[in-house]
Amino acid sequence: VFEAFAELAEMLPGLGLTGSLRQMLDNDTEMQARLLKSGQPGALEGLSEDQIERAFSVVGYTMVAYWRGGTLAYSTGVRGDSGFINIKSLEGGSCGFDDVRKTLPAFISAPMLLLSKHLQRPPMIDYANTVLYNWVRIDRNGPITMSNIRCCIRLTGLIDEEWFFKTHVVIESEAAHAVSALIAASNTEDESEMLQHLVALEEALWRVVRACLPIMYERAEDGTPKCSEHIFYQILRPLIKSGSLAFEGDDQAAGEGAGAGAAERNLAGPSGAMSSLLPCIDAALGIQMTSDKLREALAKFEVSMPFEHRRFLEKLRGAPTIRQRILLTRPVAGESKDHYEALVRSFNRVISRVLDFRWQHWQYVKNFVMKPGNISHAVGSGGTTFDFLQQHITDTEQARLTENIEAFSRCLTPGAPAWPPMRLPPVTYPPALEFWSVDGENGLLAREPLVHPKDAAWASNMPAPMLEALKSVWDLALRMPALCTANGPFVKHVEDAATRLAPMQDDRNVINMSEAAREHLMTTLCHIAAGCIGCGQRRPPRCIDKPLQVVARSVGRPPRLDHTELVLCNWDRTQPGREVHKGSQRSSGPAGTDTHANGQQVADEAEEAAGSGGEPTLHVVWRFLAMPDEEWYRAIHIYLHDEARDVVSAIRVGHVAMRDQNDHVAVGSMVKLSVWLNKFCDYFDAHFEAKDSRTESVMIRRLEPFISHGTFHDLTWEETACWVYCMGSSVLLAALHAFLGVKMCPQVDTDSAEVGKMAAVLRRTLEEGRVYMPRPHREFLESLEKPGVSVRQYCIRRFGAKSVSVEALHDLEVSYNDALNALVRFLSRRVHLISRFFPHLASTFGTIHSQVEASMRNNRLQLLKMRQRVYRSLQN
């Protein structure tokens, strides 16, 4: 019944981040009908309890992705205005939707309300959805440890989300010993047995506090936290926080005490306060709550507990507390006090462990909410302030019993030799003729956006088995963020799809595809192969590796993920307020042909976009992490290369002017180049100023396993930094330097071995990048590097022409030097990006940039002074 929701749950990280899930569901009536069936009154008949809980999870996660998808800053890419960037839209650092949805449509609200009513829990993902019933063993016979479990559903593709919730799973698992001891201590009538159970309870709580809670702060081998507080605060927390939402068809909203017109419900996001662990301990031990605010807050969270947990908690609260029972054993005059004092000491030590737990939880609040938010007064994901935590700590202190400290020495924590510290293993214009023409309307980007195979124009003549195989490849790539996290089961999913991918094993089926189809297949397969390698595989499964090798040979590039596949061919354009455009609107013709018929459609799209007043958004299609930083990093480079059409235009005009010896037009081409470079410097500055950079270094660490595998060897950390600086196989920087006639990375004069080594790596990266360029881009660069075709050589030749006036020489000199200055300024923004992504390499790249800047100064033209010296020499 809930299969449609289960299918969506696997794709949530990829679709939910950008808001694509909302757009897809709003425009897919067939899927809406499938989802709506899950909300019919008889949908839960015949389902077991665990199936209903699973259904509540997948529907809840889908609801949150639909509700808040695309609302994070930079989660929907970056927007342009009139073919370029509207920097004003960056104010506030957000390029997402203006606000979240206020009303949930019936195809999601009906199933959610049905499940909520059956389970007697609010219609919102809660602690049980995200922790208690959101894990699976990797080895079914293995223990519940961080390395042997994974989350079933996630909102992002980040290990940080996985690590955050898995830590709570391990805590709950280890706390099972505490609950067992607690029940035994509450049920026994024998004081000696109660003492033994209290000792066992303290040992169990000690293990939870000292061995499990610190797991949250564990770091990888490179020192990066596995759960970054900045990523939690800026990415995960906004998705799961509390909020108000109206449900279409909700007849009980008035009873929730919510919102205007009683149409909205106030929904509490998942919180550790929804765990029944500490409430049960409080109830059994007799820890009282003196604050009405505290009592109301905890009562609000308890309604989100599973029904069986609530019933167990009520049972404990209705029974005499352990504290009361110990007080009843106080000896009267003349009786021995030894046994009573032993019970008091053990009870107080249990209270100390509960206090340890609450203080550790308070540190969580400080490190994951208050510190990254730079705030002193915070609100939790459950929607309440943390003021009550201090009161809870005070109430726990008050529960201590008076201890006779004179008669007994202080005891150490019992059980230390038998319980060694737990060390959990780490997790581990008109359309261009060529697809890659540099003169197309999309600049250096691919001629056509990456769309679903069923929406592409070339799909019309595609054999049905091959088209189905391409759809399967698309579905696999869509699930990468959900299945690649923490060495997830992505590789197994790929291997299981081998039968569906069988048509691609025939080389002829791949080679006979149109150029656009092969390029899109190359991009998708490279991402899937990188996903498999990022999961720990040395090579992708054969069902992916073989067609990847074939399609790579057919397009003339190595079978490796590089800038071409990450950015240049991995984009789509969305018009706000409209459905994501279909591939048939801007695609190649039938298989084997490429048509110009889409020219009018492109013009119609542009006219409609201008009339609607919306700004088109360029965004990525395939992603690994599904986090805003990854989206932002790729999206700004998509825009950069889209707008590079002006660079190519300036170069083309400059070459024509140089051939015709038209100095005025040559000056104009260099001025146009300077304007473009300065414009993008301002664009990057606006982004750097508006965007919080604290999560970017973590992002590149998370992304590195997917992008650092090379054809001949895996990239080192320094090589990855150079790759980012050069934009991988992008032709843009190399073309700018070639046109201006300067070296991109000159020899560095330094005594620092580290700087010299980095400069050598940078030069090697530039040289190797040519192999990964699309053929037309490589040919374009080679044409610029021919002897005597640079604008620098032209200016020097014009210096020797007697017919050139002083004014013309002055204009050539100034415009060329201004272009050099703009290029240096642009390169400084690349260094700034490196300093944000690789802080430990900032000084090294800063030194290299200083050398580059000095080299550029030496390359400045001084045509007028040169002519004056020549005249003086002739006169003498």
HUPE-V516495 format. One line per field, one symbol per residue. phi: phi as a letter, one per 30 degrees, with the letter a starting at -180 (. if undefined). A space follows every 10 residues. Layout:
# HUPE-V516495
phi=???
This chain:
# HUPE-V516495
phi=.cdddddddd ceedddedid ddddddccdd deddddddcd ecdcdidddd dddddddddd dddddddcdi cdeidcibcc bhibccdddd diibbdddad dcbcdddcdd dddddddddh bedadbdddd bdbbbbddce cdddbddcbb ddbbcbccdd deddddeddd eddddedddd ddddddcdcc dddddddddd dddddedddd ccedeecdcd ddidddbddd dddccdeddc ddacaccdid ccdddcichd ihcccdcdde bddddddded dedddjdccd cddddddddd dddcdeeddd ddddddddce ddddddddce ddejcdcedd dddddddddd dddddedddd dddedddcbd dddhbcbcbd ddjcdceddd ddddddedde cdcddddbdd cdedieddbd edcdddde.e eddcdcddcd dciddddbdd bdedcddddd cdeedddddd ddddddddce edccdhhddd dddddddedd ceedddeddd ddddeddddd dedddddddd dddddjddbd eddcdddddd ddddcibddb dbedddbdcc bbcbceibde dddddbbdde ejbbccdddd dddddddddd ddidcdccbd ccbcchbedd ddedddddde ddddeddddd dddddddddd hcdddddddd dddddddddd ddddeddddd cdcdcddded dddeddccdc dcaddddddd ddddddihcd dddddddddd ibddbddcca dddddddddd dddddddddd dcdeeddddd ddddcddicd dddddddddd dddddddddd dddddddddd dddddddddd dddddddbed cddddddddd ddddddddcd dbdddddddd dddddd
